Amino acid sequence: MNEEQRLASQQVNQPKKEDKPEKDYSQYFEKVFTAPSLKDAKKRGKEEIKYHKDFNIAEEFAGMGEGRTFYIRTYGCQMNEHDTEVMAGIFMQLGYTSTEIIEEADVVLLNTCAIRENAENKVFGELGFLLKYKRKNPEMLIGVCGCMSQEESVVNKILKTYPHVDMVFGTHNIHRLPNILKEAYMSKELVIEVWSKEGDVIENLPKKRLGSIKAWVNIMYGCDKFCTYCIVPYTRGKERSRRPEEIIGEVRELAAAGYKEIMLLGQNVNAYGKDFEDMEYRLGDLMDELRKIDIPRIRFTTSHPRDFDDHLIEVLAKGGNLVEHIHLPVQSGSNEVLKIMARKYTREHFLGLVDRIKAAIPGVTLTTDIIVGYPNETEEQFEETLALYREVGFDMAFTYIYSPREGTPAAKMIDNVPEDVKKQRLHRLNAVVQEYSRKALAGLEGEIVEVLVEGTSKRREDVLAGYTRKNRLVNFKAPAELIGQLVSVKIIEATSYSLRGEFVEVVKNEKVEA
């Protein structure tokens, strides 16, 4: 342990004056954990990222899961969902079978999200709930993985408060799940394996896809943007891209297996390829290759305005299986707030990008993310956000009240916007979001749209539900045999956030605009 790590561990475990001295947990951190540090993270990049082509499970783990079951609960983003698919694939190669009933599971994993405090609170609540199952079945293994595991304060809290947890591992070493399970079975103490290095790129990991209609394909990992509010650069490491031939091969396999839609994933997906040293190859080049594959729809998320270049716009304008929907998080419409957030673009830059996208892709649908109540946000700055929303005319937005994340620069800022003001601003913003969503959907009444049928409605088993190319939810009555197919639906009614329609016909190799 170097001096900085030793001091960090001492600071985390320093007892409060009113409390009794706590156990020193630094022995765990010395082996496997380094506290998140903005200073250290911005220096990163000196470690070589290794690219492993052929993942395989060692013979020593063969049959480990025979007669055993696993359960994974996933929190957070689509990247976490994809990580769950990988872990499920590893479990099944080990011989485990999946179960949807927690109390019947031999291994329970919580795949966590650290993006907001509310997500973390849900995980801690679930850990408390799992204690009763552990008491009934002491042989049950309980594990915490995902982004929360990369935070030193979280690991420290688990050590102190949740002794029934058996293992904690991070986002960089999912491929070592067999080793971690073996250690957990053999050890009487908590097994912690959290790597604070950047992580390697591991190909050919097994996956148990969560569906057979739409699939996620990870094209890169990590983020180098260091927005002041965001913990992701610490929990996911620096940007590192998969090789294009691996991605193209995976998409071709999914197309051959009958999948209808692919979502390309990355924390900052349009930074893809910036880390390649042997060639100039960016997201636009990849999308141009994927456009030639016989699969109906291809999307990507999440974009950063700084890396959305004109070549990507040019390729997306070619259409075909590249959908006319772009999620483009703006976060704020105020230059002052954007500067404090370290987004490193201006309102004017964002609006110029939107203009170029709209000029190249007529009828494109834009959605976004917005944070309200950021430290120092004034009423005038919030009004600038409302004005930008109206100027762009977003179809929809994910809106949030600012939530400080320990370890980020913003967490050290004075949170000087009163809670009631934050809630009022969120309410006003959501009213605008609803207004524009309703307006966009109402314009589709009487139109025929293409819908990828994903299943039945959440409310009614006799109603099917699916999404258009522009990611608009459509509900309609039709036979269940249509699930998994592309169909034409005539829209008869629009609500604030969804559409109701009448089935027309199955789509026959002809794209219907939506």
Salt bridges, closest charged atoms under 4 A:
GLU3 OE2 - ARG6 NH2 2.38
GLU22 OE1 - LYS160 NZ 3.68
GLU60 OE1 - LYS182 NZ 2.83
ASP83 OD2 - ARG236 NH1 2.87
GLU85 OE1 - HIS82 ND1 3.32
GLU85 OE1 - ARG209 NH1 3.66
GLU120 OE2 - ARG405 NH2 2.57
GLU126 OE1 - ARG73 NH1 2.99
ASP166 OD2 - LYS134 NZ 2.70
GLU193 OE2 - ARG176 NE 2.45
ASP200 OD2 - HIS52 NE2 3.33
ASP200 OD2 - LYS197 NZ 3.97
GLU203 OE1 - ARG242 NH2 2.80
ASP224 OD1 - ARG44 NH2 2.82
GLU239 OE2 - LYS225 NZ 3.54
GLU245 OE2 - ARG243 NE 3.93
GLU246 OE2 - LYS53 NZ 2.25
GLU250 OE2 - LYS207 NZ 3.90
GLU250 OE2 - ARG209 NH2 2.71
GLU250 OE1 - ARG242 NH1 2.82
GLU261 OE2 - LYS214 NZ 3.60
GLU261 OE1 - ARG297 NH1 3.52
GLU261 OE2 - ARG299 NE 2.79
ASP278 OD2 - ARG243 NH2 2.86
ASP288 OD1 - ARG291 NE 3.08
ASP288 OD1 - LYS318 NZ 3.15
ASP307 OD2 - LYS225 NZ 2.84
ASP307 OD1 - LYS274 NZ 3.15
ASP310 OD1 - ARG356 NE 2.85
GLU324 OE2 - ARG469 NH2 2.62
GLU324 OE2 - LYS511 NZ 3.23
ASP369 OD1 - HIS327 NE2 2.89
GLU377 OE1 - ARG425 NH1 2.87
GLU379 OE1 - ARG425 NE 3.69
GLU379 OE2 - ARG428 NH2 2.77
GLU383 OE2 - ARG428 NH2 2.70
ASP395 OD2 - ARG472 NH2 2.57
ASP415 OD2 - LYS422 NZ 2.91
GLU450 OE2 - ARG297 NH2 3.02
GLU454 OE2 - LYS214 NZ 2.78
ASP462 OD2 - ARG460 NH2 2.80
ASP462 OD2 - LYS477 NZ 3.82
GLU493 OE1 - ARG500 NE 2.95
GLU513 OE2 - LYS511 NZ 2.87
